[in-house]
Amino acid sequence: MKKSIEEDVFIPLYPKSTVEDKLSLCSKFQERRFWSAVKLFSNVVLWDGIVQEDTVRDLGLSKLLNRYLLLNLINTPPELDYIEKCNKVVDCLPERWFQDLTSGSTLPELQNFCQHLLQ
C-alpha cells in the first residue's frame, strides 16, 4: 500500500481558471486522478482491523488525504461535484475511529480536513 501511495498517486494542480472548465482536458485528467486516489483511500481504510490502526491511519489520512486529496479539494471550486467529493471521502472513514472521541473533537490527522469543511 505504501509503495502504491508513494509511486502511483499523482493529482496535478492546475490553475482554478483551467479546471473551472469541466470540458477541458486538464480538468478531466485531474478528476480521473482524484477519483483514482479516492478509490485507493477507500481500499486502504478497508484494512482497518486487519492491519494496525496506526499504520492504516498514517497511510490513509496522513499520506493520502492530507497530502493529495485535501490539496485537490482546496483548489476545487465549490460546486455540486465538490460536495460529492467531500461526502465520498467522509464515507470512507471507519466509524470505529470516532467512537471514543468527545463531542466536537476529531482525530489529529483530520484537523485540516475538518477546518476546510468548516470554511
C-alpha positions in Angstrom: 0.0 0.0 0.0 2.8 2.4 0.9 4.6 1.8 -2.4 1.4 2.4 -4.3 0.7 5.6 -2.5 4.3 6.9 -3.0 4.7 5.8 -6.6 1.2 5.7 -8.2 -0.7 8.6 -6.7 -0.5 11.8 -8.7 -3.0 14.6 -8.8 -1.8 17.5 -10.8 -2.6 21.1 -9.7 -3.8 23.4 -12.4 -4.9 27.0 -12.0 -8.5 27.3 -11.0 -9.3 29.0 -14.3 -8.2 25.9 -16.1 -10.2 23.4 -14.1 -13.4 25.5 -13.9 -14.0 24.4 -17.5 -15.2 20.9 -16.8 -14.7 20.0 -20.5 -11.0 20.9 -20.6 -8.5 18.1 -20.8 -6.7 19.3 -17.7 -9.9 19.3 -15.7 -10.9 15.8 -16.9 -7.4 14.4 -16.1 -7.4 16.0 -12.7 -10.8 14.5 -12.0 -9.7 11.0 -13.0 -6.6 11.2 -10.8 -8.6 12.5 -7.9 -11.2 9.6 -8.1 -8.4 7.1 -8.5 -6.8 8.4 -5.3 -10.2 8.3 -3.5 -10.5 4.6 -4.6 -7.1 3.8 -3.2 -8.0 5.7 0.0 -11.2 3.7 0.4 -9.2 0.5 -0.1 -6.5 1.5 2.4 -9.1 2.2 5.2 -10.8 -1.1 4.5 -7.6 -2.7 6.1 -8.6 -1.2 9.4 -8.9 -4.0 11.9 -6.6 -6.2 9.9 -3.5 -4.1 9.8 -2.5 -2.0 12.8 -4.7 1.1 13.1 -1.8 3.5 13.3 -0.5 2.2 10.0 -3.8 2.5 8.3 -4.3 6.0 9.7 -0.9 7.1 8.6 -1.2 5.7 5.1 -4.9 6.8 4.6 -5.1 10.0 6.5 -1.6 11.4 6.6 -0.3 10.3 3.3 -3.4 10.2 1.0 -6.0 12.5 2.5 -3.7 15.3 3.8 -1.1 15.1 1.0 -3.2 14.6 -2.1 -6.9 14.6 -1.6 -7.2 17.7 0.6 -4.9 19.7 -1.6 -7.1 19.0 -4.6 -10.3 19.8 -2.6 -8.8 23.2 -1.5 -8.2 24.0 -5.2 -11.6 22.8 -6.4 -14.4 25.4 -7.0 -17.3 24.7 -4.5 -19.9 23.2 -6.8 -22.1 20.1 -6.7 -19.2 17.8 -7.5 -17.2 19.3 -4.8 -19.8 18.3 -2.2 -19.9 14.8 -3.8 -16.1 14.6 -3.4 -16.2 15.6 0.3 -19.0 13.2 1.0 -17.1 10.3 -0.6 -14.0 11.0 1.5 -16.1 11.1 4.7 -18.0 7.9 3.7 -14.7 6.1 3.6 -13.8 6.8 7.2 -14.4 3.9 9.6 -17.0 4.8 12.3 -14.8 2.9 14.8 -12.2 5.7 14.7 -14.7 8.2 16.2 -16.3 6.1 18.9 -14.1 7.3 21.8 -13.9 10.9 20.8 -15.5 13.6 22.8 -18.2 15.8 21.2 -16.8 18.4 18.9 -13.4 16.8 18.6 -11.8 14.8 15.8 -8.7 12.8 15.0 -5.5 14.8 14.8 -4.9 13.7 11.2 -8.4 15.1 10.3 -7.9 18.6 11.7 -7.0 20.2 8.4 -9.9 18.4 6.6 -12.4 19.5 9.2 -11.1 23.1 9.1 -11.5 23.0 5.3 -15.1 21.7 5.6 -16.0 24.4 8.1 -14.8 27.1 5.8 
